[in-house]
């Protein structure tokens, strides 16, 4: 409940969370914590989100901390 209330208050000021799981890794919006070989996943795609990121009116407030799929060959 507290988390949901905090997110709603932040949203009134234009702060929005984002979860990049499944997206292509973008160093401007994501911070890579680790790379791991993931068969069946596209190399360079985000496979795990450790901490969600936040934007404020299309500007990055905090980069999402993510795990990235590595080429298995």
N, C-alpha and C positions, 0 to 999 in steps of 0.2 A: 504494500500500500504506500509506504513512504517513497519508494523508488518511483512508482507511477505518479505520485503527486509532484515529486521533484521534476520529472520529465515534462509534466503538463505546465508547470510554472516556467521552465526553461523554454518551452515551445511558444509561450506568449511573447518572449523576447527574440524569437527567430532562431533559437538553438534547436537543431534536429540531430538525433543519433542516426548512425548508419552502420549496417553490418555487411561487410563486403564479401562474405562467403560465396564462392562460386564465380566471382568476378576475376578479370585479368588483373594481375598485380600492377599497381600504379605507385611508384615511389613518392609521388607528390601527395598521395592520400593515405598510403599504407606504410607501416614500419614492419619489415620482415624480421621476425624473431628467430625463425628456423626454416630450413628447407628439408623436405623429406621425399624419398621416392614413393610415388603413389601410382601404382598401375591403374590404368583406366581413367586417370585424370590428366587434363592438358597441362604440360609443363608451363610454369609461370602463372598458374591460376591459384587463387586463394582457396585453401582447403580447410582452414581452421581460423577462427577469430577468437583471440584470447581476450582482447578488450575492444569494445566498440569505439568507433570514432564519432566525432561531433563536428557539425558545421554550423556556422552562424551566417545566415543570408548568403549562401553560396561560397563563403570563405571557410577554410579549414581552421577549426579551433583545436582539435586534437586528432592526430593520426590514429587510425585503427592499428592495433598490434596483431599481426597475423602470421600464420604458417603458410608456406608456399610449396606447391608441388614441384618436384625436381624431375628432370629427364631421367628415365630409368635405363637408358641404353648405355 
